[in-house]
Amino acid sequence: MDAPLQLTFVNFAKDAYIIVEGKRNADRFFIIRSGKVRLSKEVQIVAEEQGDVLGPGDFFGVVSTMSGHSHIETAQALTDVTLISVHRDQFSQLIQNNAPVAMKIILQFSKRMRYLDEALTLLTLKNRATGEDFGHIFNIGEYYSKLNQFNQAFYAYHKYIKHCPNGASVKTAVERMKKIAPYVKNPPKEFKPGENVRAYPKDGIIFCEGEPGDELFIIQKGAVKIVKITEDNEILLAVLKSGDIFGEMALLESKPRAAGAVAYENCQLMAVNRENFQQMISSQPQLIARLTTLLSERIWLIYKQLANTQIDDPLGRMYDMLQIQIDKKKIDVNNATNFSFDFGIKELSNMVGLSPSDGALIGKKLLENRAFQIMNDKIFVKDVREIARQNGYFRKMQQLEKARMEKKGMV
């Protein structure tokens, strides 16, 4: 029999700092029992829907605690406060004992994820989120058709017709499907209700961007890539492996898919609908803890990517993005160690929103630093401490320039 959950109550006086942005090794988050707490960030990029003043029942510090990364915000007591302190290891038990708390955290995370993802899309891909525009599904079909990827094109045309039967491009979609049908080896499969274990062949579309959805997926075997199609280009967002979860935002918020999912190799997935998800919260707390950790990692990464867009110097953005990738893998930048990234200059340029020509130029400047070189088309750094040094330098220059502009009354 599990031991009863032992929660700790902690008190902070007015104006006291509870957590500080950038501090590492976060191992606990807080639920406010009484009083008010203000959250702030060094770089305020987008206005948070929740607001920056929290009261009883609200929580903070979950993102950093569950992801195992540094704090992304500072929390300061606006009044004398009493907080419930929850250690990372207690999270599964907390969920099991209090399902509403779990749902509140997950739903807020999902809402924040979509909000931040849309902000990042606007800043980097220069492309507004698809929302209810089913026409984007037709455009996805056109993209894959041009590449002669007929299985993917057929899927997109089929879904466009299904979800937008009176759309302006339905006639064209039907004609396209007839034309490419002889070349389609894996036509879209409609799964029956209750058919929760599903197999997908390599390159098979699981769902596409803009498509309605009411299920999340757990990868049991194989791998899945998450992509966005924009300006006739497929942007790779992530490659997920066995045990990973995806598609949760559509299930939690009943909104169209924010990105597409494609089988990176033959894979087997477990589909979880809303009814099953509610049951899992109390029956499988470890799985819900895993989902919370996954959402925390994604939110942490998007905050870092958004902050990266605020760095004026493009070379500074490159160094900062390299440190983000190092931090993501929890590599200590205080220790002398080499590291090989799984991308090259072209991909790094894309990550920081540079055009191919500008990216190539700035990439050359990066490689003038002898700590860096290209090995097998990938960026290699001889000592990760050099990334932290350079990133710190460019951030300091940015702060000095901001202070100078403020002094002149130009900000």
C-alpha positions as CSV (number, residue, x, y, z in Angstrom):
1,M,0.0,0.0,0.0
2,D,1.4,3.4,-1.0
3,A,2.4,5.8,1.8
4,P,0.0,8.8,2.3
5,L,1.0,11.9,0.4
6,Q,2.9,14.2,2.7
7,L,2.8,17.9,1.5
8,T,4.8,20.7,2.9
9,F,3.5,24.1,3.7
10,V,6.0,27.0,3.4
11,N,5.5,30.7,4.2
12,F,7.1,33.8,2.5
13,A,6.9,37.3,3.7
14,K,5.7,40.2,1.4
15,D,8.3,41.1,-1.3
16,A,10.3,37.9,-0.8
17,Y,11.6,36.1,-3.9
18,I,10.3,32.5,-4.1
19,I,11.9,31.4,-7.3
20,V,14.4,33.2,-9.6
21,E,14.6,33.1,-13.4
22,G,17.6,31.2,-14.6
23,K,18.2,29.3,-11.4
24,R,19.0,25.6,-12.1
25,N,18.0,22.4,-10.4
26,A,14.4,23.1,-9.9
27,D,12.9,20.2,-8.0
28,R,9.6,21.5,-6.6
29,F,6.7,23.6,-7.7
30,F,4.2,25.5,-5.6
31,I,0.4,25.8,-5.2
32,I,-0.8,29.0,-3.5
33,R,-2.9,28.4,-0.4
34,S,-3.2,32.0,0.6
35,G,-1.9,35.4,-0.5
36,K,-0.8,36.7,-3.9
37,V,2.3,36.1,-6.1
38,R,3.6,38.1,-9.1
39,L,5.4,36.3,-11.9
40,S,7.9,38.2,-14.1
41,K,10.4,37.4,-16.9
42,E,13.6,39.1,-18.0
43,V,12.3,39.2,-21.6
44,Q,8.5,39.8,-21.9
45,I,7.7,38.6,-25.4
46,V,4.0,38.0,-25.5
47,A,1.2,38.9,-23.1
48,E,0.2,35.9,-21.1
49,E,-3.5,35.1,-21.0
50,Q,-3.4,34.0,-17.4
51,G,-1.9,37.3,-16.2
52,D,1.1,37.8,-14.0
53,V,-0.6,38.0,-10.6
54,L,-1.6,34.6,-9.1
55,G,-3.9,33.9,-6.1
56,P,-5.2,30.9,-4.1
57,G,-5.5,27.7,-6.1
58,D,-3.0,28.9,-8.8
59,F,0.4,27.2,-9.2
60,F,3.8,28.1,-10.5
61,G,7.2,26.5,-11.1
62,V,5.7,23.4,-12.7
63,V,7.4,23.9,-16.1
64,S,10.9,24.0,-14.7
65,T,10.3,21.3,-12.1
66,M,8.8,18.7,-14.4
67,S,11.1,19.4,-17.3
68,G,14.2,19.5,-15.1
69,H,15.4,22.8,-16.6
70,S,16.2,26.1,-15.2
71,H,13.4,28.5,-14.1
72,I,11.9,30.5,-16.9
73,E,10.3,33.1,-14.6
74,T,10.7,34.9,-11.2
75,A,8.1,34.6,-8.5
76,Q,7.8,37.3,-5.8
77,A,5.4,37.5,-3.0
78,L,3.0,40.5,-3.3
79,T,1.6,39.8,0.2
80,D,2.5,37.4,2.9
81,V,1.8,34.0,1.3
82,T,1.4,30.4,2.4
83,L,2.3,27.9,-0.3
84,I,2.0,24.1,-0.8
85,S,5.4,22.8,-1.9
86,V,5.2,19.7,-4.2
87,H,8.4,17.8,-5.0
88,R,8.8,16.4,-8.5
89,D,8.7,12.8,-7.1
90,Q,5.3,13.5,-5.5
91,F,3.6,14.5,-8.7
92,S,2.2,11.1,-9.6
93,Q,0.8,10.6,-6.1
94,L,-0.7,14.1,-6.1
95,I,-2.5,13.3,-9.4
96,Q,-3.8,10.0,-8.1
97,N,-5.2,11.7,-5.0
98,N,-6.5,14.9,-6.7
99,A,-7.5,14.5,-10.4
100,P,-8.9,18.1,-10.7
101,V,-5.4,19.5,-9.9
102,A,-4.0,17.3,-12.7
103,M,-6.6,18.4,-15.2
104,K,-6.1,22.1,-14.2
105,I,-2.4,21.9,-14.8
106,I,-2.7,19.9,-18.1
107,L,-5.4,22.1,-19.5
108,Q,-3.5,25.3,-18.7
109,F,-0.4,23.9,-20.2
110,S,-2.1,22.9,-23.3
111,K,-3.7,26.4,-23.7
112,R,-0.3,28.0,-23.0
113,M,1.4,25.7,-25.5
114,R,-0.9,26.6,-28.3
115,Y,-0.7,30.3,-27.5
116,L,3.1,30.3,-27.5
117,D,3.3,28.1,-30.6
118,E,1.2,30.6,-32.5
119,A,3.4,33.5,-31.3
120,L,6.5,31.6,-32.4
121,T,5.0,30.7,-35.8
122,L,4.3,34.3,-36.4
123,L,7.8,35.4,-35.4
124,T,9.8,32.7,-37.2
125,L,7.8,31.1,-39.9
126,K,6.1,34.4,-40.8
127,N,2.9,32.3,-41.1
128,R,-0.3,32.7,-39.2
129,A,-1.6,29.5,-37.5
130,T,-4.1,27.6,-39.6
131,G,-7.0,27.9,-37.1
132,E,-10.3,26.8,-38.9
133,D,-8.9,27.2,-42.4
134,F,-9.4,23.8,-43.9
135,G,-8.0,25.2,-47.2
136,H,-4.6,24.6,-45.7
137,I,-5.2,20.9,-45.9
138,F,-5.7,21.2,-49.6
139,N,-2.4,23.1,-49.8
140,I,-0.7,20.3,-48.0
141,G,-2.0,17.9,-50.7
142,E,-0.6,20.2,-53.4
143,Y,2.8,20.3,-51.7
144,Y,3.1,16.6,-51.5
145,S,1.8,16.1,-55.0
146,K,4.5,18.3,-56.4
147,L,7.1,16.1,-54.7
148,N,5.4,12.9,-56.2
149,Q,4.7,11.8,-52.6
150,F,1.3,10.4,-53.6
151,N,0.4,8.6,-50.4
152,Q,0.6,11.8,-48.4
153,A,-1.0,13.9,-51.1
154,F,-4.0,11.4,-51.4
155,Y,-4.4,11.6,-47.6
156,A,-4.5,15.4,-47.6
157,Y,-7.0,15.6,-50.5
158,H,-9.2,13.0,-48.9
159,K,-9.3,14.8,-45.6
160,Y,-9.9,18.2,-47.3
161,I,-13.0,16.8,-49.1
162,K,-14.2,15.1,-45.9
163,H,-13.9,18.2,-43.7
164,C,-14.7,20.9,-46.3
165,P,-17.2,19.2,-48.7
166,N,-18.3,22.6,-50.1
167,G,-14.8,24.1,-50.4
168,A,-13.6,26.0,-53.4
169,S,-11.0,23.4,-54.3
170,V,-13.1,20.2,-53.8
171,K,-13.5,19.6,-57.6
172,T,-9.7,20.0,-58.0
173,A,-9.1,17.7,-55.1
174,V,-11.3,15.0,-56.6
175,E,-9.6,15.3,-59.9
176,R,-6.2,15.0,-58.3
177,M,-7.2,11.9,-56.3
178,K,-8.4,10.2,-59.5
179,K,-5.1,11.0,-61.2
180,I,-2.8,9.8,-58.5
181,A,-4.9,6.9,-57.3
182,P,-2.9,4.3,-59.3
183,Y,0.3,5.3,-57.6
184,V,-1.1,5.2,-54.0
185,K,0.1,2.1,-52.2
186,N,-1.3,3.0,-48.7
187,P,-4.7,4.8,-49.0
188,P,-6.0,6.4,-45.8
189,K,-7.5,3.9,-43.4
190,E,-10.5,4.8,-41.3
191,F,-10.1,3.2,-37.9
192,K,-13.1,1.8,-36.1
193,P,-14.3,3.2,-32.7
194,G,-12.4,1.3,-30.0
195,E,-9.6,0.4,-32.4
196,N,-7.0,2.0,-30.2
197,V,-3.8,0.2,-31.3
198,R,-2.9,1.4,-34.8
199,A,-0.1,0.6,-37.3
200,Y,1.2,3.1,-39.8
201,P,3.7,2.4,-42.6
202,K,6.8,4.6,-43.0
203,D,5.9,8.0,-44.5
204,G,2.2,7.4,-43.7
205,I,0.3,10.5,-42.5
206,I,-1.2,10.1,-39.0
207,F,-2.8,13.5,-39.2
208,C,-2.1,16.7,-41.0
209,E,-1.9,20.4,-39.9
210,G,-5.3,22.0,-39.7
211,E,-7.2,18.7,-39.4
212,P,-9.7,18.4,-36.6
213,G,-8.7,15.9,-33.9
214,D,-10.0,14.4,-30.6
215,E,-7.2,11.9,-29.8
216,L,-3.7,11.9,-28.5
217,F,-1.2,9.2,-29.4
218,I,1.4,7.3,-27.5
219,I,4.2,5.7,-29.6
220,Q,4.6,2.0,-28.8
221,K,7.0,1.1,-31.6
222,G,8.9,3.1,-34.2
223,A,9.2,6.9,-34.7
224,V,7.1,9.8,-35.8
225,K,8.1,13.2,-37.2
226,I,6.2,16.4,-36.4
227,V,6.1,18.9,-39.3
228,K,4.7,22.2,-40.5
229,I,4.1,22.9,-44.2
230,T,4.7,26.6,-45.0
231,E,5.7,28.5,-48.1
232,D,6.2,25.3,-50.1
233,N,8.6,23.9,-47.5
234,E,8.3,21.2,-44.8
235,I,9.7,22.4,-41.5
236,L,10.8,19.5,-39.2
237,L,9.8,20.4,-35.6
238,A,10.7,17.1,-33.9
239,V,11.3,13.4,-34.2
240,L,9.6,11.4,-31.5
241,K,10.4,7.9,-30.4
242,S,8.9,5.0,-28.4
243,G,7.2,6.2,-25.3
244,D,6.6,9.8,-26.5
245,I,3.2,11.4,-26.6
246,F,1.8,13.8,-29.3
247,G,-1.5,15.2,-30.5
248,E,-2.5,16.2,-26.9
249,M,-3.5,19.8,-27.7
250,A,-6.3,18.8,-30.1
251,L,-7.7,16.4,-27.6
252,L,-7.6,18.8,-24.7
253,E,-8.9,21.9,-26.5
254,S,-11.0,20.5,-29.4
255,K,-9.1,22.7,-31.9
256,P,-7.5,21.8,-35.2
257,R,-4.0,20.2,-35.3
258,A,-1.3,22.8,-34.9
259,A,1.2,20.6,-36.9
260,G,1.2,17.4,-38.9
261,A,2.4,14.0,-37.8
262,V,4.0,11.5,-40.2
263,A,5.4,8.0,-39.6
264,Y,9.2,8.4,-39.7
265,E,9.5,4.7,-39.9
266,N,7.0,1.8,-39.5
267,C,5.2,2.5,-36.2
268,Q,2.6,1.3,-33.8
269,L,0.6,3.8,-31.8
270,M,-2.0,3.8,-29.0
271,A,-4.8,6.3,-29.6
272,V,-6.4,7.8,-26.5
273,N,-9.7,9.7,-26.8
274,R,-11.3,12.0,-24.3
275,E,-13.2,9.3,-22.5
276,N,-10.2,7.1,-22.1
277,F,-8.1,10.1,-21.0
278,Q,-10.4,10.9,-18.1
279,Q,-10.1,7.4,-16.9
280,M,-6.3,7.4,-17.2
281,I,-5.9,10.4,-14.9
282,S,-6.8,8.4,-11.9
283,S,-5.9,4.9,-13.1
284,Q,-2.5,5.7,-14.7
285,P,-0.9,8.7,-12.9
286,Q,2.5,7.8,-14.2
287,L,1.3,8.4,-17.8
288,I,-0.3,11.7,-16.8
289,A,3.0,12.7,-15.1
290,R,4.8,11.8,-18.3
291,L,2.4,14.0,-20.3
292,T,2.9,16.9,-17.9
293,T,6.7,16.5,-18.2
294,L,6.4,16.5,-22.0
295,L,4.3,19.6,-22.0
296,S,6.7,21.2,-19.6
297,E,9.7,20.5,-21.8
298,R,7.9,21.9,-24.9
299,I,6.8,25.1,-23.0
300,W,10.3,25.6,-21.7
301,L,11.8,25.2,-25.2
302,I,9.2,27.6,-26.9
303,Y,9.9,30.3,-24.2
304,K,13.6,30.0,-25.0
305,Q,13.0,30.1,-28.7
306,L,10.7,33.2,-28.3
307,A,13.4,34.9,-26.2
308,N,15.9,34.1,-29.0
309,T,13.9,36.1,-31.5
310,Q,14.4,39.2,-29.3
311,I,18.2,39.2,-29.8
312,D,19.1,41.8,-32.5
313,D,22.5,40.4,-33.6
314,P,22.0,37.4,-35.8
315,L,25.3,35.8,-34.7
316,G,24.2,36.3,-31.1
317,R,21.0,34.5,-32.0
318,M,23.0,31.6,-33.4
319,Y,25.1,31.3,-30.2
320,D,21.9,31.5,-28.1
321,M,20.2,28.8,-30.1
322,L,23.2,26.5,-29.7
323,Q,23.0,27.0,-26.0
324,I,19.3,26.3,-26.0
325,Q,20.0,22.9,-27.7
326,I,22.8,22.2,-25.2
327,D,20.5,23.1,-22.2
328,K,17.7,21.0,-23.8
329,K,20.0,17.9,-23.5
330,K,20.9,19.0,-19.9
331,I,24.6,19.3,-20.7
332,D,26.5,21.3,-18.1
333,V,28.1,24.3,-19.9
334,N,30.5,24.8,-16.9
335,N,32.4,21.6,-17.7
336,A,34.9,21.4,-20.6
337,T,33.4,18.9,-23.0
338,N,33.0,18.6,-26.8
339,F,29.6,18.1,-28.5
340,S,28.4,17.3,-31.9
341,F,25.0,18.8,-32.8
342,D,22.6,16.8,-35.1
343,F,22.2,19.7,-37.5
344,G,24.4,21.9,-39.7
345,I,24.6,25.7,-40.5
346,K,21.6,25.6,-42.8
347,E,19.3,24.1,-40.2
348,L,20.7,26.5,-37.5
349,S,20.0,29.4,-39.8
350,N,16.4,28.2,-40.2
351,M,16.0,27.9,-36.5
352,V,16.9,31.6,-35.9
353,G,14.8,32.8,-38.8
354,L,17.5,33.8,-41.3
355,S,17.2,33.6,-45.1
356,P,19.5,31.1,-46.8
357,S,21.9,33.8,-48.0
358,D,22.0,35.6,-44.7
359,G,22.3,32.3,-42.8
360,A,25.3,31.3,-44.9
361,L,27.0,34.6,-44.3
362,I,26.5,34.5,-40.5
363,G,27.4,30.8,-40.4
364,K,30.8,31.7,-41.8
365,K,31.3,34.2,-39.0
366,L,30.4,31.5,-36.5
367,L,33.0,29.1,-38.0
368,E,35.7,31.8,-37.7
369,N,35.6,30.8,-34.1
370,R,38.2,28.0,-33.9
371,A,36.1,26.2,-31.3
372,F,33.7,25.3,-34.0
373,Q,33.9,23.2,-37.1
374,I,31.8,21.1,-39.5
375,M,32.1,17.4,-39.2
376,N,29.9,15.2,-41.5
377,D,27.8,18.2,-42.3
378,K,27.0,18.8,-38.6
379,I,28.2,21.5,-36.2
380,F,30.9,20.4,-33.8
381,V,32.1,22.4,-30.8
382,K,35.4,21.5,-29.1
383,D,34.3,23.0,-25.7
384,V,30.7,23.8,-24.8
385,R,31.9,26.5,-22.4
386,E,32.7,28.6,-25.5
387,I,29.0,28.7,-26.3
388,A,28.1,30.0,-22.9
389,R,30.9,32.6,-23.1
390,Q,29.8,33.9,-26.5
391,N,26.1,33.8,-25.6
392,G,26.8,35.8,-22.4
393,Y,28.8,38.3,-24.3
394,F,26.1,39.0,-26.9
395,R,23.4,39.1,-24.2
396,K,25.5,41.7,-22.3
397,M,25.9,43.8,-25.4
398,Q,22.1,43.6,-26.0
399,Q,21.4,44.8,-22.4
400,L,23.9,47.7,-22.7
401,E,22.4,48.8,-26.0
402,K,18.9,48.7,-24.5
403,A,20.1,50.7,-21.5
404,R,21.6,53.2,-23.8
405,M,18.4,53.6,-25.8
406,E,16.3,53.9,-22.7
407,K,18.7,56.7,-21.5
408,K,18.1,58.5,-24.7
409,G,14.3,58.0,-24.4
410,M,14.2,56.0,-27.5
411,V,12.5,52.9,-25.9
